[in-house]
Amino acid sequence: MDGLHHPPLSISEANDILNLIERHPLILNEKWYVIGMDWWKTFISSIERGETTGVPPIDNASLCDRVSKQYVLKKNLIEKQDFILVPSAVFVVLRDMYGVVVEERDIIERNVSYSSSLLKSLRIEVYPATVRIARSDNITKEHVLEIFSTEPFDSVRKRALEVLDIDENSTVQCYLCEDGQYRRLNLTDLDTLLSQDDLVVVDVLGEDGVGLLGYLTNKSKTLFGKSSTVLRNGLTTATNAHLVQKSYRPGVCGLENLGNTCFMNSALQCLSNVREITEYFRSGRYEQDINEENVLGMHGQLARAYADLIGQLWSGTSRSVAPRKLKAVIGQYVQQFSGYSQHDSQELLSFLLDGLHEDLNRVKKKAYVEAKDSDGRPDHVVADEAWQMYKMGNDSIIVDYLHGQLKSTVVCPKCALVSVKFDPFCFLSVPLPPKEKLCKISVTLVPRSLNRKWVKYTVSVTRSTTVKELREMMQMQPMLDSGVILFGIISNKALVRVMDDDESLLDAHFPPMHQIFAYQLTGANEMATSQMNIVQVRNQLISTKDALTVPILMATSSTDSLNSDFIKESVLPRMKEYFARENIRGNGTTCTGNEDENINDVDAPIWQPALITYSDFSGASEQLSIPDDRQPLKWPSSLHKSNKAITITFLWPPNTIRDYRREASDNLQDKELVMRHSMRRAVAISECFDLFTRQELLSDDNLWYCPRCKEHQRATKKLDLWRLPPVLIVHLKRFHFTRWSREKIDLPVEFPLSGLDLTGRVVDTRCGKFVYDLIAVSNHAGGLGGGHYTAYARNGDDWYDFNDSTASAMGQPNDSIVSKEAYVLFYRRRFTDTEANMEIESED
């Protein structure tokens, strides 16, 4: 299809398209489109050359296969490698501008849907489930049916019958064709019964309730007995008990994809190769631990379904098996895992392990025991007490081998109360350093000196660039007075909040209406930050309360007085930067009718009494008044311990300010600030553990309630490793979400295949050495909108690559295992069998 008549894109509009793709949030049910990377690179190259014409029509031929006269997306394509996803607003512009080659093939529409009904996380369903369908009276004529996770069953049925030219009021029976054999299929259980690209044959029933396949099935039972099955060509066969079966290495067995279930297959292959748990199921010992009365479990159904699957995987009789029964049980209890959606392997693994634990919990009746505070007692006493309390309600094979204990230390910033708690864990979800991608942001510097122009800096930053780093760079600039620089986020000419030193500049800059201002604070030269109080000065119209200017930030010491002299001598002179008329005297005092009869009262700001508020930027404020006798106004005692400020608001009458500048930005000086960035190529797993155990300042959305202060505080929190399990699962947090952005951190993580030594990181020194060897890895290739999960696992001394139904030997594994696709790591602790038994017995 040729492009429509559309004016050529300007370079600016093309760049806006690129920015929109990066920042456009996912919105439920919104449409996105798949574009092949070959065409996209051509488009990007034209932009880089400063051209937007001469780009060919959109062509997705490299992404599609022709199946049954229909175009379907090829399997296992990887986002940002094979294709890119663009929102509808972008695709419409590109299609109108350049057109498409084949409309049926090149317009690949996908919807935004929930990937998790529990967490309400959104994702783009690139790969719907696909099944082949055919009529029983014309089996050779197949059609491909795509089934999206959000589509109701009635809609799927209607589309299927329409494609097959069957009246929707007909009574039909469906059969699943597997290995040339037919078996009845309940369509309401499609998500648990179908493998990807299975053939479903629809049999139209007659008035007697029997169809063609039903007739052949009944006939075959009469001729050959109940063990006979109908073959695809309509012939029959009887079971031969003496058939020779091919043998395979136990555990080296693929798992069939049941429609975007590669995430589940990856998790199952990893867990299957935890030999201690697998042997527990294979030996049948799990039966004695089944807890059918546990209301938190699944009445033993999950444990038995998993045991059945383990039996198949390790029987050595199959190249691949379909985990239908296990998926059916999981989907029955957790709605988010039913259907055909792609999910997260770690999320599935978390549910599976929790479900197995509850199904196999040896504690039949849980007793509620209230956790005790540390109260200054030794850590080992508090930790052992917490662990024993946990084991009183949680005792299973999962806890024995996979659960550990973390130490959490929280410190109140107001009263210095230290709270220490010990919590169990099953995964160590360790963060990765932010994705290194250079982006340009603008930062406006408001200098201390009244004689200097404001400067608009264009700065190239990465997500790891902090406020502290930019401040240090600014303070090195020539012609800039020395002084404290405070960074604030401004939106609609109002201060949203003051920024922390370790805050990412890029994250703060993402919301479209946010601007970053750097204030060189007046009076802050010799002042320690801990002694500094912040004063925000605002200018508003008295009638509408509309802000006339961006606010000015100033600093005073907690020992200084806030009185009328401070306002006259320190605050009012700054107003000259905004207002061209000399409404404020040069000596810093305000002109009133009593002081100067030649200047009208209305030319002066109404500051007596000024509107002064004590604000925490959340909207709550308390109006204060300035003492007439110049006595100091008492500073709030907690002011210097938090991001709170005194706000002084000048209210101006309308029609009296003849020529105020909207901002000092009318006369900005533009500069580019070059910061040195070393783009890292990989990260060591030790850095991830460093980030996990680093002390952090809690966000405003995650305040801690201090039992001593009786209020929520922005406390500091630190995690430490206390007790590590025999099998340690490390989850690399590759997916980064904010309100304004989403991305996958595809930085390679360097982790050892053997000899991961965590001894020095375990705070409890009583437990000997903690050295681990790798046994399995769950991998994710691709981006957020698509991708594919696989697994690497060690079987004996050999490593195998598990890719859905395929299991293949890897040879020398080092280079392939340690990659940017590694997502969940399984490590087994080194110790002798005797030590292992002692470890388990000590926990009973």
C-alpha positions in Angstrom: 0.0 0.0 0.0 1.5 3.3 -1.0 1.9 6.1 1.5 -0.9 8.6 1.7 -0.4 12.3 0.9 1.3 13.5 4.1 3.7 16.4 4.5 7.3 15.3 5.0 8.4 14.8 8.6 10.7 17.5 9.9 13.8 16.3 11.8 12.3 17.8 15.0 9.1 15.7 14.4 11.2 12.6 13.8 13.1 13.1 17.0 9.8 13.6 18.8 8.7 10.2 17.5 11.8 8.6 19.0 11.3 10.3 22.4 7.6 9.2 22.4 8.5 5.6 21.9 10.9 5.7 24.8 8.6 7.5 27.2 5.1 6.5 26.2 3.5 4.7 29.1 1.7 1.4 28.7 -2.1 1.9 28.9 -4.5 -1.0 29.3 -6.1 -2.0 25.9 -4.1 0.5 23.9 -2.8 -0.7 20.6 0.9 -1.1 19.7 2.4 -2.2 16.5 5.3 -4.5 15.5 7.9 -3.1 13.0 10.8 -5.1 11.6 14.2 -4.0 12.7 15.5 -3.9 9.1 13.0 -1.2 8.1 13.5 0.6 11.4 17.3 0.9 10.9 16.6 2.4 7.5 14.3 5.0 9.1 16.8 5.8 11.9 19.7 6.1 9.4 17.7 8.7 7.4 17.1 10.8 10.6 20.8 10.7 11.4 21.6 12.0 7.9 19.1 14.8 8.4 16.6 13.3 5.9 13.1 12.0 6.3 12.2 11.4 2.7 13.2 8.5 0.5 12.4 5.9 3.2 10.7 2.8 1.6 7.3 1.5 2.7 7.1 -0.4 6.0 8.1 -4.0 5.2 7.7 -6.8 7.8 8.4 -9.7 5.4 11.4 -10.9 7.5 9.2 -11.3 10.6 6.4 -13.4 9.1 5.7 -16.9 7.8 3.0 -17.8 5.4 0.9 -20.6 7.1 -2.3 -21.9 5.6 -2.6 -18.8 3.4 -2.2 -16.5 6.5 0.6 -14.4 7.8 1.8 -15.3 11.3 4.7 -13.9 13.3 7.8 -16.1 13.3 8.6 -17.9 16.6 11.2 -16.7 19.1 11.7 -13.2 17.7 13.5 -10.9 20.1 12.5 -7.3 20.7 15.0 -4.6 19.7 17.0 -7.3 17.9 14.4 -8.5 15.3 11.6 -6.0 15.8 10.6 -2.8 17.7 7.2 -2.0 19.2 5.7 1.5 18.6 2.5 3.0 20.1 -0.5 3.6 17.8 0.2 7.4 17.6 3.6 6.7 16.1 2.5 3.9 13.8 -0.3 6.0 12.3 2.2 8.8 11.4 4.7 6.3 9.9 2.1 4.5 7.9 0.6 7.7 6.5 4.0 9.0 5.7 5.6 5.9 4.1 2.8 3.3 3.6 3.2 -0.5 3.8 4.1 -3.1 1.2 1.4 -5.7 2.1 -1.3 -4.5 4.4 -2.3 -8.0 5.6 1.3 -8.8 6.5 2.9 -5.5 7.5 0.2 -4.1 9.9 0.9 -6.3 13.0 -1.4 -5.0 15.8 -1.0 -6.0 19.4 -2.8 -5.0 22.6 -1.6 -3.9 26.0 -2.9 -6.3 28.7 -2.3 -7.3 32.3 0.6 -9.7 32.6 -0.3 -10.2 36.3 -3.8 -9.9 37.6 -2.4 -9.6 41.1 0.2 -6.9 40.6 -1.7 -5.3 37.7 1.5 -5.0 35.7 1.1 -4.2 32.0 2.8 -5.7 29.0 2.3 -5.9 25.2 1.1 -9.4 24.2 3.4 -9.9 21.2 2.8 -13.6 20.9 -0.8 -14.8 21.3 -1.3 -18.5 21.5 -1.7 -20.1 18.0 -3.6 -23.3 17.1 -4.3 -24.9 13.8 -8.0 -25.7 13.2 -9.7 -27.8 10.6 -13.1 -29.4 9.9 -13.4 -33.2 10.4 -14.7 -33.6 6.9 -11.8 -31.6 5.4 -8.8 -32.2 7.7 -6.2 -31.3 5.0 -7.5 -27.7 4.9 -6.0 -26.1 8.0 -6.4 -22.5 9.3 -4.3 -20.7 11.9 -6.2 -19.2 14.8 -4.5 -16.6 17.2 -5.9 -16.5 20.7 -5.2 -13.5 22.9 -5.2 -13.8 26.7 -7.8 -11.2 27.2 -10.3 -12.6 24.6 -13.4 -14.2 26.1 -14.0 -17.9 25.2 -17.2 -17.1 23.4 -15.4 -14.8 21.0 -12.7 -17.5 20.3 -15.4 -20.0 19.5 -17.3 -17.6 17.2 -14.1 -16.7 15.3 -13.1 -20.4 14.9 -16.5 -21.4 13.6 -16.5 -18.4 11.2 -13.1 -19.4 9.8 -14.3 -23.0 9.3 -17.6 -21.9 7.7 -19.6 -23.6 10.4 -22.9 -22.1 11.6 -22.4 -20.7 15.0 -25.6 -22.3 16.2 -24.3 -25.8 15.4 -23.4 -28.3 18.1 -19.8 -29.3 17.7 -17.3 -31.6 19.4 -13.6 -30.8 19.2 -10.7 -33.2 19.1 -7.0 -32.7 19.7 -4.8 -34.4 17.2 -1.6 -35.6 18.8 0.9 -37.9 17.1 -1.7 -38.8 14.6 -4.3 -39.7 17.2 -7.5 -38.0 18.2 -8.9 -37.4 21.7 -11.9 -35.4 22.9 -11.2 -31.8 23.9 -13.1 -29.6 26.3 -12.8 -26.1 24.7 -13.2 -24.4 28.0 -9.9 -25.9 29.0 -8.0 -24.7 25.9 -5.3 -22.9 27.9 -4.3 -26.0 29.9 -4.7 -28.6 27.1 -3.1 -27.1 24.0 0.5 -27.0 23.0 1.6 -24.3 20.6 0.5 -25.1 17.0 -1.5 -28.1 18.0 -4.2 -29.2 15.5 -7.8 -29.0 16.7 -10.4 -30.8 14.6 -14.0 -29.6 14.8 -16.6 -32.3 14.4 -20.1 -31.1 13.6 -22.6 -33.3 15.4 -25.8 -34.6 13.8 -29.3 -34.8 15.3 -28.2 -38.0 17.0 -25.4 -36.2 18.8 -22.7 -38.0 16.9 -20.3 -36.6 14.3 -17.9 -38.1 11.8 -15.1 -38.6 14.2 -17.5 -39.8 16.9 -18.8 -42.4 14.5 -15.2 -43.6 13.7 -14.3 -43.6 17.4 -17.2 -45.8 18.3 -16.6 -48.1 15.4 -13.0 -48.5 16.4 -13.9 -49.5 19.9 -16.3 -52.2 18.6 -13.7 -53.7 16.3 -10.5 -53.4 18.4 -11.5 -52.8 22.1 -11.2 -49.8 24.3 -7.4 -49.4 23.9 -7.8 -48.5 20.2 -7.6 -45.0 18.9 -8.6 -43.3 15.7 -5.7 -42.3 13.5 -5.6 -39.0 11.6 -6.4 -40.7 8.3 -9.5 -42.4 9.8 -7.8 -45.8 10.2 -7.5 -47.6 13.5 -4.8 -49.2 15.5 -4.6 -51.4 18.6 -2.0 -50.9 21.3 1.1 -53.2 21.1 2.6 -53.9 24.5 5.8 -55.1 23.0 6.8 -51.8 21.2 10.5 -51.0 21.7 10.9 -47.6 23.4 13.9 -45.4 22.8 15.8 -44.4 26.0 17.1 -40.9 27.0 19.2 -39.6 29.7 17.0 -39.0 32.8 16.3 -35.3 33.3 17.4 -34.4 29.8 13.8 -33.9 28.6 12.1 -30.9 26.9 8.8 -29.3 27.9 6.3 -28.5 25.2 5.1 -24.9 24.9 1.4 -24.8 25.8 1.0 -21.4 24.2 3.6 -18.8 25.4 4.5 -21.0 28.4 8.3 -20.8 27.8 8.5 -18.8 31.1 7.0 -21.8 33.0 9.2 -24.3 31.1 12.3 -22.3 32.0 11.5 -22.2 35.7 10.5 -25.9 35.8 13.8 -27.0 34.2 15.8 -25.1 36.7 13.9 -26.5 39.7 13.9 -30.0 38.2 17.7 -29.9 38.4 17.8 -29.2 42.2 18.6 -32.8 42.8 17.7 -32.8 46.6 14.1 -31.8 45.9 13.8 -33.9 42.7 14.9 -37.0 44.6 12.4 -36.2 47.4 9.6 -36.3 44.8 10.9 -39.3 42.8 11.3 -41.4 45.9 7.7 -40.8 46.9 8.7 -39.3 50.3 6.6 -36.3 49.5 3.4 -38.3 50.1 4.0 -38.5 53.8 4.2 -34.7 54.0 1.1 -33.9 52.0 -1.0 -31.4 53.9 -4.5 -31.5 52.5 -6.0 -29.5 55.3 -3.8 -26.4 54.9 -6.1 -23.5 53.9 -3.0 -21.7 52.4 -2.2 -24.7 50.1 -3.9 -26.5 47.2 -4.9 -29.6 49.1 -1.9 -31.5 47.8 -3.0 -31.1 44.1 0.0 -28.9 43.2 2.5 -31.3 44.9 1.1 -34.3 43.2 1.0 -32.7 39.8 4.6 -31.6 40.2 5.6 -35.0 41.3 3.9 -36.5 38.3 5.8 -34.1 36.0 9.1 -34.9 37.7 8.4 -38.6 37.2 8.0 -38.0 33.4 11.1 -35.7 33.1 13.3 -38.2 34.8 11.8 -41.5 33.4 14.3 -41.5 30.5 11.5 -42.6 28.1 10.7 -39.3 26.4 12.4 -36.6 24.4 9.8 -34.1 25.6 6.6 -34.0 27.7 3.7 -31.5 28.0 3.2 -30.1 31.5 -0.6 -29.8 31.0 -1.7 -31.2 34.4 0.6 -28.9 36.3 -0.4 -25.9 34.3 -4.1 -26.8 34.9 -3.6 -26.9 38.6 -1.7 -23.6 38.7 -4.3 -21.9 36.5 -7.0 -23.2 38.7 -5.7 -21.5 41.8 -4.0 -18.4 40.3 -6.0 -16.7 37.5 -3.0 -14.7 36.2 -1.3 -18.0 35.1 -4.3 -19.3 33.2 -4.8 -18.4 29.6 -2.1 -17.9 26.9 -0.1 -14.9 28.3 3.6 -14.7 28.6 4.6 -14.1 32.2 7.8 -13.8 34.3 9.7 -17.0 35.1 10.7 -15.7 38.5 7.1 -14.7 39.3 5.9 -18.2 38.3 8.7 -19.8 40.3 7.8 -17.8 43.4 4.2 -19.0 43.3 5.3 -22.6 42.6 7.7 -22.8 45.5 5.2 -21.1 47.9 2.5 -23.5 46.7 4.7 -26.6 47.1 5.7 -25.4 50.5 2.1 -25.0 51.7 1.1 -28.4 50.2 4.0 -30.1 51.9 4.0 -28.1 55.2 4.7 -30.5 58.0 3.0 -28.1 60.5 -0.6 -29.2 60.5 -1.9 -26.5 62.8 -0.2 -23.1 62.8 0.0 -21.1 66.0 0.2 -17.3 65.8 3.2 -16.0 67.6 3.8 -12.3 67.8 7.3 -11.2 66.7 9.4 -9.6 69.5 11.5 -6.5 69.1 15.2 -6.7 69.5 15.3 -4.4 72.5 19.1 -4.3 72.4 19.5 -8.0 72.7 22.4 -9.7 70.8 21.7 -10.3 67.1 22.2 -14.0 67.3 19.7 -14.4 70.1 17.1 -12.3 68.2 17.8 -14.1 64.9 17.6 -17.6 66.3 14.4 -16.7 68.1 12.9 -15.3 64.9 13.9 -18.4 62.9 12.4 -20.8 65.4 9.2 -18.8 65.4 9.1 -19.0 61.6 9.7 -22.8 61.7 6.8 -23.2 64.1 4.5 -22.4 61.3 6.6 -23.3 58.2 8.4 -26.6 58.0 8.8 -28.2 54.5 11.4 -29.5 52.1 11.2 -26.1 50.4 12.1 -24.4 53.7 14.8 -27.0 54.4 16.7 -26.3 51.2 15.7 -22.9 49.8 14.9 -20.5 52.6 17.3 -18.2 54.4 17.2 -15.3 56.7 17.9 -11.5 56.3 18.8 -8.9 58.9 17.0 -5.6 58.5 18.2 -2.5 60.3 16.1 0.6 60.3 17.2 3.9 61.9 14.8 6.7 62.7 16.1 10.1 61.5 14.4 12.0 64.3 15.0 10.0 67.5 17.8 7.7 66.3 15.8 4.6 67.4 17.4 1.5 65.9 15.0 -1.3 64.9 16.5 -4.7 64.0 14.4 -7.5 62.6 15.2 -10.9 61.0 13.0 -12.0 58.1 12.9 -15.2 56.0 13.5 -15.2 52.2 13.3 -17.6 49.3 14.9 -15.4 46.7 17.7 -12.9 46.8 16.4 -10.2 44.4 19.5 -8.2 43.8 19.4 -4.9 41.9 21.6 -4.2 38.8 23.3 -0.8 38.3 21.1 1.4 36.1 21.2 1.0 32.4 23.9 3.1 30.9 22.3 5.2 28.2 23.2 8.8 27.5 20.3 11.3 27.5 20.4 15.1 27.4 18.6 17.0 30.1 18.4 20.7 30.9 19.3 22.2 34.3 18.8 25.9 35.1 21.3 27.4 37.4 20.1 30.4 39.6 23.4 32.0 40.7 23.8 33.6 44.1 25.0 36.9 42.7 22.3 39.3 41.6 24.5 40.6 38.8 24.9 37.2 37.1 22.6 35.8 34.5 20.9 32.6 35.0 22.5 29.7 33.1 20.7 26.9 31.2 23.0 23.9 31.2 22.5 21.1 28.7 23.9 18.0 30.4 24.5 14.5 29.1 23.7 12.0 31.8 23.0 8.3 32.4 20.5 6.8 34.8 23.3 6.4 37.3 24.3 10.1 37.2 23.5 11.6 40.6 22.7 15.1 41.9 26.0 15.0 43.9 28.0 14.3 40.7 26.4 17.2 38.8 26.9 19.6 41.8 30.6 18.7 41.9 30.9 19.4 38.2 29.1 22.7 38.4 31.2 23.9 41.3 34.3 23.4 39.1 33.0 25.8 36.4 34.9 29.1 36.0 33.1 32.4 36.7 30.8 30.7 39.2 30.9 32.0 42.8 31.6 29.5 45.5 28.7 28.4 47.5 26.3 25.6 48.3 24.2 24.4 45.3 20.8 22.9 46.1 18.8 21.1 43.4 15.0 21.2 43.3 12.3 19.9 41.0 10.0 22.6 39.6 6.6 22.0 38.1 4.2 24.8 37.0 6.4 27.4 38.7 6.1 25.5 42.1 8.7 23.6 44.0 7.8 20.0 44.1 10.6 18.9 46.4 14.3 19.3 47.1 16.4 16.5 45.6 18.6 14.1 47.5 22.4 13.8 46.8 22.1 10.2 45.6 19.0 10.7 43.4 19.2 10.0 39.7 18.9 13.1 37.6 17.4 11.2 34.7 14.6 9.7 36.8 13.7 13.1 38.2 13.6 14.6 34.7 11.3 12.1 33.1 7.9 13.6 33.9 7.1 16.0 31.1 6.2 19.0 33.3 9.2 18.6 35.6 12.2 21.0 35.4 15.4 20.8 37.4 16.7 24.0 38.9 20.0 24.4 40.7 20.0 27.2 43.2 23.3 28.7 44.5 22.1 29.5 48.0 22.5 32.9 49.5 24.2 32.9 52.9 25.2 29.2 52.8 28.9 29.6 52.3 30.1 28.8 55.8 27.1 26.7 56.8 27.0 23.0 57.4 24.2 21.3 55.5 22.8 19.8 58.8 22.4 23.4 60.2 20.8 24.8 57.1 17.2 25.9 56.9 15.6 26.4 53.4 13.4 29.4 52.6 11.3 29.3 49.5 10.2 32.7 48.1 7.2 32.8 45.8 5.4 35.6 43.9 1.6 35.3 43.3 -1.2 37.5 42.1 -3.4 38.4 45.0 -6.6 37.8 43.1 -6.0 34.5 41.4 -3.1 33.1 43.5 -1.4 32.3 40.1 2.4 32.0 40.3 4.2 34.9 38.5 7.7 33.4 38.7 9.5 30.3 39.5 10.4 30.2 43.2 13.7 31.3 44.7 15.5 29.2 47.3 17.6 30.7 50.0 19.4 29.3 53.0 19.6 30.5 56.6 21.2 29.0 59.6 19.1 27.4 62.3 20.7 30.0 64.6 19.5 33.0 62.5 16.3 34.9 63.1 13.4 35.0 60.7 12.0 38.5 61.1 11.1 41.6 59.1 14.7 42.6 58.7 15.5 39.3 57.1 12.8 39.8 54.6 13.8 43.4 53.8 17.5 42.9 53.7 17.8 39.4 52.2 14.6 38.5 50.4 13.3 41.6 48.7 16.5 42.4 46.8 16.1 39.1 44.9 12.8 40.3 43.5 14.7 42.8 41.3 15.7 39.8 39.1 12.0 39.5 38.1 10.6 42.9 38.0 11.8 45.7 35.7 10.1 48.6 37.5 11.9 49.9 40.6 9.2 49.0 43.0 11.7 47.9 45.6 14.2 50.3 46.9 17.9 49.7 46.4 18.5 49.5 50.2 16.3 46.4 50.4 13.3 48.1 52.1 9.8 48.1 50.9 8.3 51.4 49.7 5.0 52.1 51.4 2.8 55.2 51.6 4.2 56.1 55.0 7.8 56.0 53.9 7.8 57.7 50.5 4.9 59.8 49.4 6.2 59.9 45.7 5.6 56.1 45.3 2.2 54.7 45.2 1.4 52.0 47.8 0.2 49.7 45.1 3.6 49.6 43.5 4.9 47.6 46.5 4.4 44.0 47.3 1.9 43.3 50.1 4.3 41.7 52.5 3.0 43.2 55.8 1.6 40.9 56.8 3.2 38.6 54.3 1.7 35.1 53.8 4.2 32.9 55.4 3.7 29.1 55.5 5.5 26.2 57.0 5.2 23.6 54.3 6.3 20.0 53.7 5.6 20.2 49.9 2.6 17.9 50.3 0.1 20.7 50.3 -0.3 20.9 54.1 0.7 24.3 55.5 0.4 26.5 58.6 0.1 30.3 58.2 2.5 32.2 60.5 2.9 35.9 61.1 5.9 38.1 61.4 6.3 39.9 64.8 5.8 43.6 64.4 8.5 44.4 67.0 11.2 42.6 64.9 11.3 39.8 67.4 12.5 36.5 65.7 10.0 34.0 64.6 10.9 30.6 66.0 12.0 28.1 63.5 10.2 24.7 63.6 12.5 22.3 65.5 12.4 19.6 62.9 13.1 21.8 59.9 16.8 21.0 59.4 16.2 17.3 59.7 13.9 16.9 56.7 13.0 18.4 53.3 10.7 20.9 54.9 10.9 24.7 54.3 9.6 28.0 55.3 7.7 29.4 52.3 7.4 33.2 52.0 4.7 34.2 49.5 4.4 37.8 48.2 0.9 38.7 46.9 0.9 41.3 44.2 -2.1 43.4 43.2 -3.2 43.1 39.5 -2.5 45.9 37.0 0.3 47.4 39.1 3.3 45.4 37.8 3.8 46.9 34.3 6.6 44.9 33.1 7.4 41.8 35.1 9.5 39.1 33.4 7.8 35.7 33.3 11.1 34.2 34.4 14.7 35.2 34.4 14.8 32.7 31.6 14.0 35.5 29.2 17.7 36.3 29.4 19.2 32.8 29.9 22.7 32.0 29.1 23.0 28.6 27.3 25.9 26.3 28.1 26.7 22.7 27.6 28.2 20.8 30.5 30.3 17.8 29.5 30.5 15.1 32.2 32.8 12.1 31.9 30.9 8.8 31.5 32.5 5.4 31.3 29.9 3.2 29.7 30.3 -0.1 31.5 30.2 -3.3 29.4 29.5 -5.7 32.2 28.9 -5.8 35.9 30.2 -8.3 38.5 27.7 -10.1 40.6 29.6 -8.8 43.6 28.4 -5.3 42.7 24.8 -6.5 42.7 25.3 -7.9 46.2 26.8 -4.5 47.2 23.7 -2.7 46.0 21.5 -5.2 47.8 23.2 -4.6 51.2 23.7 -0.8 50.7 22.0 1.5 53.2 19.1 3.4 51.6 16.9 6.3 52.4 13.3 5.3 52.3 11.1 7.1 49.8 8.1 9.3 50.6 5.9 6.5 49.3 7.5 3.9 51.7 7.8 5.7 55.1 8.5 3.7 58.3 6.4 4.1 61.4 8.6 4.8 64.4 7.1 3.4 67.6 8.9 5.9 69.7 8.0 9.1 67.7 4.5 7.7 67.0 4.7 8.9 63.4 5.9 7.8 60.0 9.5 8.8 59.2 11.7 8.7 56.2 14.2 6.4 57.8 17.3 4.7 56.6 17.2 0.9 56.0 20.0 -1.6 55.5 19.7 -5.3 54.6 22.4 -7.9 55.5 22.7 -11.6 54.8 22.3 -13.6 58.0 21.4 -17.2 57.2 21.9 -18.7 53.7 20.2 -21.9 52.5 21.8 -25.0 50.9 20.4 -24.0 47.5 20.5 -20.2 46.9 18.3 -18.6 44.3 19.5 -15.2 43.0 17.1 -13.1 41.1 18.8 -10.4 38.9 16.3 -7.5 38.8 16.7 -6.7 35.1 13.3 -5.0 34.7 13.1 -1.3 35.7 9.8 0.4 36.0 8.9 4.0 36.8 5.7 5.9 36.2 7.3 7.4 33.1 9.5 4.8 31.7 10.1 1.0 31.4 13.2 -0.8 30.3 15.1 -4.0 30.6 18.7 -3.7 31.9 20.5 -6.0 29.4 23.9 -5.5 31.0 25.9 -8.8 31.2 26.4 -9.9 34.7 29.6 -11.8 35.4 29.0 -14.6 37.8 31.1 -17.7 38.6 30.1 -21.2 37.5 31.9 -22.4 40.6 33.2 -21.0 43.8 30.8 -18.1 44.5 32.1 -17.1 48.0 29.6 -15.3 50.1 31.3 -16.0 53.5 32.4 -12.4 54.0 28.9 -11.1 53.3 27.2 -13.3 55.9 26.9 -11.3 59.2 26.4 -14.3 61.4 30.0 -15.7 61.8 28.9 -18.9 63.5 28.0 -20.8 60.4 31.3 -21.5 58.6 31.9 -20.9 55.0 29.4 -20.2 52.3 30.8 -21.2 48.9 28.4 -22.0 46.1 28.5 -23.7 42.7 26.1 -22.9 39.9 23.5 -25.6 38.9 20.9 -23.8 36.8 20.0 -20.5 35.1 16.7 -19.1 33.8 17.4 -16.9 30.8 15.3 -14.1 29.2 16.1 -12.9 25.7 14.5 -9.8 24.3 12.8 -6.8 25.7 9.7 -6.0 27.8 7.1 -6.4 25.0 8.3 -9.8 23.9 11.1 -12.2 24.4 11.7 -15.8 25.1 12.7 -17.8 28.2 15.1 -20.7 28.1 17.1 -22.5 30.8 20.6 -23.9 31.3 21.0 -26.7 33.9 23.7 -29.1 35.0 22.8 -32.8 34.9 25.6 -34.7 36.6 28.8 -33.1 35.3 27.3 -31.9 32.0 25.4 -28.8 31.1 22.3 -28.8 28.9 20.4 -26.1 27.1 16.6 -26.4 27.6 14.6 -24.5 25.0 10.9 -25.6 25.3 10.7 -29.1 23.8 14.4 -29.2 22.9 17.1 -30.3 25.3 20.7 -30.3 23.9 24.2 -30.7 25.4 26.2 -27.5 25.7 29.9 -28.6 25.6 32.1 -25.9 27.2 29.4 -23.8 28.9 31.3 -20.7 30.2 30.9 -18.2 27.4 27.2 -19.1 26.7 26.0 -19.3 30.3 27.4 -16.0 31.6 25.5 -13.6 29.3 23.2 -10.6 29.3 20.2 -13.0 29.2 20.9 -14.6 32.6 17.9 -13.8 34.8 17.5 -16.3 37.8 20.5 -18.2 39.1 20.5 -21.4 41.1 23.5 -22.1 43.3 24.2 -25.1 45.5 26.3 -24.7 48.7 29.5 -26.8 48.9 29.7 -29.1 51.9 30.0 -32.8 52.5 26.9 -35.0 52.8 27.4 -35.2 56.5 27.5 -31.5 56.8 24.4 -31.2 54.7 22.5 -33.6 56.9 23.6 -31.8 60.0 22.4 -28.5 58.4 18.9 -29.9 57.7 18.7 -31.7 61.1 19.6 -28.5 62.9 16.6 -26.7 61.4 14.1 -29.4 62.4 
